[in-house]
């Protein structure tokens, strides 16, 4: 099977990234709305939805774009020499734009402000450790699933 042309790969990457972010943010909004203040239940709902859509999107878009959906995954593919530097730069630009679009779609779906800031600070050793672990898990999941 031949490699899809760059336009198809970028379209797949954009659609997959937007759908992933719309699901992650949308399921988070919905989980908080329905959980009645139970943070553990909200987290479980968000995690299940995120894991399910990630698996589906990898299966759909993996054969077309590699299903990166995140600059960290693209960096991993670049280090492994499975993507060229110019393609990696374009992938990252598409991922950022599509990610913003996906978040905006979730906000529209749940009648939220299109663009808003988060009230709680999102920094500290715990936050950065969690981000590292989650990113490592995402990279491992995508690489493992597309094999």
C-alpha positions in Angstrom: 0.0 0.0 0.0 1.4 3.4 -0.9 1.7 6.4 1.4 -1.2 8.9 1.0 -0.4 12.3 -0.5 0.4 15.1 1.9 -3.0 16.8 1.5 -4.8 13.6 2.6 -2.4 13.1 5.5 -2.8 16.7 6.7 -6.6 16.5 6.4 -6.7 13.3 8.4 -4.4 14.8 11.0 -6.6 17.9 11.3 -9.8 16.0 11.5 -8.5 13.5 14.0 -6.9 16.2 16.2 -10.1 18.3 16.1 -12.3 15.3 17.0 -10.0 14.2 19.8 -9.9 17.7 21.4 -13.7 18.2 20.9 -14.2 14.8 22.7 -11.8 15.4 25.5 -13.0 18.9 26.3 -16.7 18.1 25.6 -16.7 15.0 27.7 -15.0 17.0 30.5 -17.7 19.7 30.3 -20.5 17.0 30.2 -18.9 15.0 33.0 -18.7 18.0 35.3 -22.3 18.9 34.5 -23.7 15.4 35.1 -21.5 14.3 38.0 -23.2 16.5 40.6 -19.9 17.6 42.1 -18.4 14.1 42.3 -15.0 14.8 40.9 -14.1 11.1 40.8 -17.1 10.3 38.7 -16.4 13.2 36.4 -12.8 12.1 35.9 -13.9 8.5 35.2 -16.5 9.7 32.6 -13.9 12.0 30.9 -11.2 9.2 30.9 -13.5 6.6 29.4 -14.6 8.9 26.6 -11.1 10.0 25.9 -9.7 6.5 25.8 -12.5 5.2 23.6 -12.2 8.1 21.0 -8.5 7.8 20.9 -8.6 4.1 20.0 -11.3 4.8 17.3 -9.3 7.8 15.9 -6.1 5.8 15.8 -7.8 3.0 13.9 -9.4 5.4 11.4 -6.6 7.8 10.8 -3.5 5.8 11.6 -3.2 4.3 8.1 -3.6 7.7 6.6 -1.6 10.2 8.7 0.0 8.1 11.4 -2.6 9.4 13.9 -0.1 11.8 15.6 -2.8 14.3 17.0 -0.1 15.9 19.2 3.2 17.6 18.6 4.9 15.2 21.1 3.9 12.3 19.0 5.2 14.0 15.8 8.5 14.7 17.6 8.7 11.0 18.4 8.1 10.1 14.8 10.7 12.7 13.7 13.3 11.2 16.2 12.5 7.8 14.8 13.0 9.2 11.2 9.5 8.2 10.2 8.6 11.8 9.2 10.8 14.5 7.6 11.4 17.8 9.4 9.4 19.9 6.9 6.4 17.4 7.2 6.8 17.5 11.0 6.6 21.3 11.1 3.5 21.2 8.9 1.9 18.5 11.1 2.5 20.5 14.3 1.0 23.7 12.7 -2.1 21.6 11.6 -2.4 20.0 15.1 -2.3 23.3 16.9 -4.9 24.9 14.6 -7.1 21.8 14.6 -6.8 21.5 18.4 -8.0 25.0 18.9 -10.8 24.4 16.5 -11.8 21.2 18.3 -11.9 23.0 21.6 -14.1 25.7 20.1 -16.4 23.1 18.7 -16.8 21.6 22.2 -17.5 25.1 23.6 -20.2 25.7 21.0 -21.8 22.3 21.6 -22.1 23.0 25.4 -23.1 26.7 25.1 -19.8 27.9 26.5 -17.8 31.0 25.6 -16.0 30.3 22.3 -12.7 31.4 23.9 -12.2 31.5 27.7 -9.5 31.3 30.3 -9.5 28.8 33.1 -9.9 30.1 36.6 -7.7 27.5 38.4 -3.9 27.8 38.1 -2.5 24.9 36.0 1.1 24.7 37.1 3.4 23.1 39.6 5.3 19.8 39.9 2.2 17.7 40.1 0.7 19.3 37.0 3.9 18.9 35.0 4.5 15.3 36.1 0.9 14.5 35.1 1.4 16.1 31.7 4.6 14.1 31.2 3.0 10.8 32.2 -0.1 11.6 30.0 2.1 12.5 27.0 4.2 9.4 27.4 1.1 7.3 27.5 -0.3 9.0 24.4 2.9 8.5 22.5 3.1 4.8 23.6 -0.6 4.2 22.8 -0.3 5.7 19.3 2.9 4.0 18.4 1.6 0.7 19.8 -1.7 0.8 18.1 -0.5 1.7 14.6 2.0 -1.2 14.7 
